[in-house]
Amino acid sequence: MSPTIEVSPKAHERLMELAGPLFSPSEVIERLLGLDAGKGARPSSPKTTEPEADVGSSGGLAPRSPRERGISVLIDDTRINAISVRDLYLQFLQHLVNKKLISRIAPAIPHRTSKQRFLIARKAIHPNGNPFVVPVDFSGYFMEAHKNYENAMSGLQQLAKIGGFSIREVV
């Protein structure tokens, strides 16, 4: 039997946000502690503002096994370490709102990725009327996080182009 720990309701809520529908709170804690780093995943840590220069040689996403979790990106010179697409989108939204960059992409909201889907909107409803499958909500903006890392980064790069800022994966 595994040991049991008690966490505050606030900590439990954040664990559940990070876990999303695909991960357990235990997996989130292991990632945060870097206990699965030997599997090729990247440990998550709070945002920092140290610039990074290491990027995959192709300029795109570094090769990743389908089940590997986690991604590190730079938005201009702010590094975000995320353990899931949902976590990436939440930190992305927080960054845009807190740095007041959201106004640069506001004219493009809602932003479509197809006839049926929005990437970002003011309501968690797609153009076809269906609710977002994995909604991420921050400060009245919603992003659809039901994507793999490659599609998630493609969408963020579209928004970065609109907003005039850079975003890229770092290793």
C-alpha positions in Angstrom: 0.0 0.0 0.0 1.3 3.5 -0.9 1.8 6.1 1.7 -0.9 8.8 2.0 -0.2 12.5 2.3 -2.6 15.3 3.2 -2.7 18.4 1.0 -4.7 21.6 1.4 -7.8 22.1 -0.7 -6.0 24.8 -2.7 -3.0 22.4 -3.4 -5.4 19.6 -4.3 -7.2 21.9 -6.7 -4.0 22.9 -8.4 -2.8 19.2 -8.6 -6.1 18.3 -10.3 -5.7 21.2 -12.8 -2.2 20.1 -13.7 -3.3 16.4 -13.8 -6.1 17.0 -16.2 -8.0 14.0 -17.4 -4.8 12.0 -18.4 -2.6 12.1 -15.3 -2.9 11.2 -11.6 -2.0 13.7 -8.8 0.9 11.3 -8.0 2.3 11.6 -11.5 2.1 15.4 -11.2 4.0 15.3 -7.9 6.7 13.0 -9.4 7.2 15.4 -12.3 7.4 18.4 -10.0 10.0 16.6 -7.9 11.9 15.4 -11.0 11.5 11.8 -10.1 10.7 10.6 -13.6 13.6 12.6 -15.2 15.4 9.3 -16.0 12.6 8.4 -18.4 13.6 11.3 -20.7 10.9 13.7 -19.3 11.7 17.2 -18.1 11.0 18.1 -14.5 8.7 21.0 -14.1 9.6 24.1 -12.2 8.3 27.6 -11.8 8.6 30.2 -14.5 11.9 31.9 -14.8 13.2 34.7 -16.9 16.5 33.3 -17.9 17.0 33.2 -21.7 17.7 29.9 -23.3 19.3 29.2 -26.6 19.1 25.4 -27.0 16.5 24.6 -29.7 16.1 21.5 -31.8 18.1 21.7 -35.0 15.0 21.6 -37.2 13.6 24.7 -35.4 10.4 22.7 -34.6 9.5 20.4 -31.8 12.2 18.1 -30.6 11.5 14.4 -31.1 9.3 13.0 -28.3 7.9 9.6 -27.6 4.0 9.6 -27.7 3.7 9.0 -23.9 6.5 11.4 -22.8 5.1 14.3 -20.8 6.3 17.8 -20.4 7.6 20.7 -22.5 9.7 23.7 -22.0 9.1 26.8 -24.1 10.3 30.4 -24.2 7.9 33.2 -24.7 10.3 36.0 -25.7 12.7 35.6 -22.7 10.4 33.9 -20.2 10.7 30.2 -19.8 7.7 28.0 -19.1 8.1 24.4 -18.0 4.8 22.6 -18.4 3.8 19.0 -17.6 0.9 18.8 -20.0 -0.7 20.7 -22.8 -3.3 21.9 -20.3 -0.6 23.3 -18.0 1.2 24.9 -21.0 -1.9 26.7 -22.1 -2.7 27.8 -18.5 0.8 29.3 -18.1 0.6 30.8 -21.6 -2.7 32.6 -20.7 -1.3 33.7 -17.4 1.8 35.1 -19.1 -0.2 36.9 -21.8 -2.6 38.5 -19.2 0.0 39.3 -16.6 2.4 40.9 -19.2 -0.5 42.6 -20.9 0.3 40.9 -24.2 -3.3 39.6 -24.5 -4.3 43.0 -26.0 -2.1 42.2 -29.0 -4.1 39.0 -29.9 -7.5 40.2 -28.7 -8.7 41.3 -32.2 -8.1 37.7 -33.3 -10.2 36.1 -30.5 -12.0 33.8 -31.1 -9.2 32.2 -33.1 -10.1 29.2 -35.2 -8.0 26.2 -35.9 -10.6 24.7 -38.2 -14.3 25.2 -39.1 -15.3 23.2 -36.1 -12.7 24.3 -33.4 -11.5 27.4 -31.6 -8.0 27.5 -30.0 -8.9 30.5 -27.9 -12.2 32.2 -27.2 -14.1 34.2 -24.6 -16.5 31.2 -24.0 -15.6 27.5 -23.9 -17.8 26.8 -26.9 -16.5 25.8 -30.4 -18.0 27.4 -33.5 -20.2 24.3 -34.1 -21.8 24.8 -30.6 -19.9 21.9 -28.9 -18.2 22.7 -25.6 -14.4 22.6 -25.3 -13.3 19.0 -24.4 -10.4 20.1 -22.2 -11.0 23.8 -21.4 -8.3 26.0 -19.8 -9.7 29.1 -18.2 -7.9 32.2 -17.1 -9.1 35.7 -16.6 -12.1 35.3 -18.9 -10.2 33.6 -21.7 -10.6 29.9 -22.7 -8.2 27.7 -24.6 -8.9 24.2 -25.9 -6.2 21.9 -24.6 -7.5 18.7 -26.2 -4.3 18.5 -28.4 -1.0 16.8 -28.6 2.2 18.8 -28.0 2.9 19.3 -31.7 -0.6 20.8 -32.4 -0.5 22.8 -29.2 2.8 24.4 -30.2 1.5 25.1 -33.7 -1.5 26.9 -32.3 0.7 29.0 -29.9 3.0 29.9 -32.8 0.0 31.2 -34.7 -1.0 33.4 -31.8 2.6 34.5 -31.3 2.8 35.6 -34.9 -0.5 37.6 -34.5 0.8 39.2 -31.2 4.3 40.0 -32.4 6.1 37.9 -29.8 8.2 34.8 -30.1 7.5 31.3 -28.7 9.7 28.3 -29.2 10.4 25.0 -27.6 13.7 24.6 -25.7 15.4 21.5 -24.4 
